[in-house]
Every structure is written in C-alpha cells, then in structure tokens.
Amino acid sequence: MALPASGQVSFLDIQNEFGGSAPISIDEYYAGQSAAVPPGMGVSGSGTIDMNGFHGSHKAIMYYNGAASVYTVGAETVITFTSNGNIKPDMGTRSARILVVGGGGGGGQAGGGRAGAGGGGGVVDTNYALSAGSTYGVTVAAAVSWGQAGNSSGVGSAVTASGGGGGTGSGNYGYGAISGASGAGYVNGGQVTSSFAGDNNAGGGGGAGQAGTPGNGTGYGPGGNGALSDITGTNTYYGGGGGGGSACGETPGGAGGGGAAHGYTGGGNAGTNGLGGGGGGCCQSTGGGGGSGFVVVRGLFTAIPF
C-alpha cells in the first residue's frame, strides 16, 4: 500500500511500507540502493533524504500469473509455483531470491536384474537481478513415468535446473542397472551439482545434494539426499534420489522426495511431486515415476496478479 500522497510521513510509516531494522536508520531507505525502495519515485539515492520525497512511494511490485500461491515471511513476499506461469517486476525490482527445482527421473523397469532408481531433480537457490519491465516465463517440470528423464524447470533462461536421469533396467539376473544422475542446476550456465551412483544391486539415484549410495552383491543403495532450502520459510529438502532396486528388502529414497524401492515383487514408489524426487527402482517389477518440480520467487516486493 502506497504512503500518503500528502501530509506528514513518519519513520514508522516508512518502515511499515518498506521493512527494515529497528532502531530505524534513514540510510536504509536510499532509493535504488535498498532492496525495498525502488528508484524513480522521488526518494533520494544518497545524502540527505527529504521526508516529503516519500509521498506516494511504495514497495517494489512483482506482477505474476499462473497457479501460484502468495504469502509473506517477515517483511518479504513469497510466490510459489507448482505449474507454469509468469512474473514481471516493475521498474523498481532489482533483485529476488529464486528457487528452481527440476523434475525427478523415473525408476527403471527390471528385465531379470535389479532396476536402477531415478535421479532427483537439480536444485538452484540463488539471488538474481531481474530486469525491470521484462516478463519471465516460469516453467515447472511435470511429473514423468518410469524410466523417463525428468524435465527442466526455470525462470526464463536466466535460472534453470535440469531434470534427474531415468533409471535403467538390467537383463542380467542378479545384477543391478545404473541409476539416474541428479539433474544439474544452472545460473547463467554455471553448474551447481550433478551426481549418480549404481552397481550390482542397483545403487541409489543421485540427489541434488548428495550422490546415491552404490549397491553391491549383498545390499541395496539408498538414494542420495536432496539440497536443503529455507526459501519458503520452512527448511525443506528438494531433489532426493530414488532408492535402488534390490532383492534385500525396501530401499529408502533420499531426503527431498526420493521414492523407495521394494523387495522381490514390489515396484518402486514415485518421487514426491513438488519436491523433484526421483522414482524408486525395483527388483522384478516397474520403477516409480519421477516427481514434478517447483519454483519460488521471494523478495521485498508486493505481489499483484496480472
């Protein structure tokens, strides 16, 4: 809500609109240098600040559309996407924290041996400067079936995360297939992480934060854990790898939605949607599908649908 267009503007009015720490220091509110005060509204960017310059000023705006949820964590606004949409910063939005989670890969189908698990989706959690007035397409990876590689998620082409690799099958009885790698995360081409593991009894699918555990002749390989983020206001793992197929009993998936694998006759569990979990492998059945991805945009702005 904008500050009054005329009359007295208090320090408390400014803090209620733009956030900030207590006790109030006026240099927190230089235009274009604060994350909250956009340039071009009459507020000084340096030196002495005239309180009248705050007349009619307001917090930066992030326009959005699509199937998004909006809430606040402290002074910051959080927009979460579970399917495709768009965001568009107004003239003053300079930076936002962005989480992008790729889709998990599906577990493999057994062909006599132990089927590998799906890798967890890649995860990127970064601060990124968005160009004022530009519309950024938000792509959220859809879930996939067994054996398929996960899809990528992203905010435009600026911040992207690849899907996890699909688990394979093994036609050789008693041997495990290779499990999928975790999807790599990219910020303007810079790789964040990629990992995988698999051997004998199938190894666990790679997680976004940890390699899957290799299997062997006497045991299974759990999925690798995903990457931890608190961007939603709650510490949550994303991109867990699926558990590798084994005849030794249930194989757990990694933290972050990785699906478990079940013994001789059970199939693999699907990776968790919204976490980018990889699907579990299996022993003599079909692996679980890969979970869908997730995108979050957070910052000192007001979210308005368009």
N, C-alpha and C positions, 0 to 999 in steps of 0.2 A: 504494500500500500504506500503510495507516494506521500512525502511530507507535505505540510500545508503550503499552498502557493503564496501565502502572505502571512503577516503577523509574526509572532515570536516562534523561534525554533530552539528547543532546548537540547542540551547534550544527551539527555535521556531519549528524546525523540529520535536523535541521530542513531544512538546505539540500538534502539528498538527496531529501526529500519535496516541498518547495515550490519548489526552484530558488533563484535569487538570485545575487548577485555576490560575488566574493572580493576583499578580506577581508570576512568576514561583519559586517554591521551589523544589530543586532536590530530596529531600527525598520523594516527591510524587511518584517517579518512581523506588523505590526499587523493584526488581523482586520478584514475589511471595507474596508481601505484598500490592501491588497496585492491584486494581480490573482490571486494564488495561494491566499491564506489566506481561507477563507470565514468569515462571521460565524456566531455561534450554536454554536461548538464549545468555548467556554471560554477561548479566547485573547483577551487584552486588545486593545482597539482603540486605546489611547493610553496614555501614561505608562509606568510600569514594567511589564514583562512577566514574569510568573511562569512559569518553565520548566515547572512542573507543569501549567500550562494547556494544554500541547501534548499531554498524554496522550490517546491515541486519536484525535487530529486527523488529517485527511487532506486532500490536494489536492482542489479542486473537481471535481465529476463532470459529464460530459456524456454522457447516455444517447443512443443512436442506434439506428436500424434502417434496413433497405433495403440495396441493393447498394452498400456503402461500403467503402473501404479506409482503414486506420488505421496511422499510423506517427508517429515523433517527429522533430522538427528541433530540436536542442539540448534545452532544457527544455520546449518546447512540443509539444503533441499536434496532429496534423493529421488531419482526417477529410475524405475526398474522395468526392463523389457523382457517378456517371455516369448514374444513373437515380433515380427518385423515392424518397423515404424520409422520416424524421422525426428531429428532435433534441429533447431535453428536458434543460435544465440543472437541476441540483439546487439546493438553497437557497443555495449559495454562489457560483454562477457569475454574475458581474456583467457581464462584457464578453468578447467574442470578436471576432477578425478574420474577416471573411466576404468571400469572393469569389463573385460570381454572374455567370455568362456566359449570355446569351441565345443562341438558335439562329440560325444564319445563314440568310439568304434564298436561294432558288434562282435560278439564272440563267434568262434568258428563252428563248423559242423564236423563231428567226428566221422572218420572214414575207416575205423578199425583201431585207430590210436586215440590219443588224447587231444582234443581240440584246444587251440590257444584262445586266450581271452582278448577282448578289445582294449585298446589303449584309451586312457582318459583324454578328454579334450584339452587343448592348450589353454593357458590362462595368462592374461596380461592385466596388471593392476598398475596404472600409471597416471601421472598428471600430464595433461595435454592442452596446448593453447589452440582453441578453436577460433576460426576466422569469423569475425562479426558479419552477420547478414547471410552467411552461407548455410545451405541446408545439407545436413549429413544424413545419409541413409543408414538406419540401424538394421543390421542383418543378424538374426538369431538362428543358429543352426537347428534344424528339425531333427527329431529322433530318427534313427535308422534301424534296419533289420539286421539279423545275424550275418556275420561275415562281411558287412559293408563298412567302409571307412566313414568316419564321422565327417560332418560338414563344417565349414568355417563360419565364424561369427565375426562381426566387425562394426565399427563406426566409420562410415565412409571407407576410404582406402588408407586412412591415417593410422588407425589402431585395429589390428586384426589378430585372430587366434585360429589356428588350423584345427581340424578335427583329428581325433585319435585314429590310429590304424586299426583295420579289421583283423580279428584273429583268423588263423588258417586251420585247416584240418590235417589229419595225418592218416594216410592209408596203411601205415605200418603198425600193426598191433603192438602195443607195449611202449610206443614212443610218442612223445608229445610234440605237437606242432608249435611253431613260433607264434608268440603273442604279439599284439599290435603295439607300436610305439605310441607314446603320448604325442598329442598334437603340439606343434611348436607355436609359441606366441611371438608376435611381431609388433614392434612400434617403429613405423617407417623403415622396415627391413631389418631391424636388429633382433636377432633370435634371443628368446628368453630361456627356453628349456626344451629338451627333447630326450626321451629315454625309452628303453624297452628291455625286456628280458624273456627268455624262453629256452627250455631244454628238457628232454626226456619226458617225465610227467610235465605237462606244459607249465612254463613259468607264468607269473602274473603279468598282466598288461601294465605298461608303463604309466605312471601317474604324472601329473603336471609338476609335482614337487619331489618325486622320488621314483627311481627305477623299480620295476616289478622284481620280485624275488625269483631267481631261477628254480625250476623244478629239477628233480633228479630221479634216480631209479627207485627210491623209497619214499619220496614225499612230494607234496604239491608246492606250487609257488603262489603265494598271495599277491594281490595286485598292489602296485605302488600307490602311496598316498598322493593326494592332490595338493594344490597350493592353497595356503590359508589367506583369507582376506577378511577385513572388518568393514568394508565399504558400506554394507547395508546397515551397520550399527550392531551387528552380531558377528562374532568370529565364526567363519564358515569355510570348510574345505570345498574346493572345486576341482574337477578333473581327475578323480580317482580311477585307477586302472582296475579292470575286472580280474577275478581270481582264475588261475589257470586250471584247465581240465585235469582230473586225476581220478584214479581208482581208489585213492586213500581216504575218501570222505569229502566233506564240504570244504571248499577252498574260499576263504574270505576275499572280498574285493577291498580295494584301498579306500581310506577315508576320502570323502568327496564324491560319493555316489557310485563307486565301483560295484558291479554286480558279482554275487557269489557264484561259484560253480558247485555242482552237486555230484556225488559219487557215480557208481556204475550206470544207473539208468536215468538219473535226473538230468534235466537240461540246465543251462545257465540262466541266472537271473538277469533281467535287463538292468542297464545302468540307470541311475536316477535322473529323470527329466529336470531341467533347470540347474543341474549341477555338472553336466557334461561327463557323467560317469560312463566308463567302458563296460560293455556287457561281459558276463562271466562265460568261461569256456565250459567244456563238458567232457564226459568220458566216452559215452556211446550214444549221444543224442545230438541236440542242436543248442548252440550257444544263445545267450540273451542278446537283445538288441542294445544299441548304444543310446544313451540319454541325450536329450536336447540341451542346447547351450543357454546362455544367459548374458545380458548386457545391463550395466548400471552406469548412470551418469550422476555425479554428486558435486555440489558446489554451493557457493554463496550467491544464489540467484532465486528468483521467483519463477516457478514452472506454470506456464499458461498453455492450454491446448490451442492448436491451430488447424 
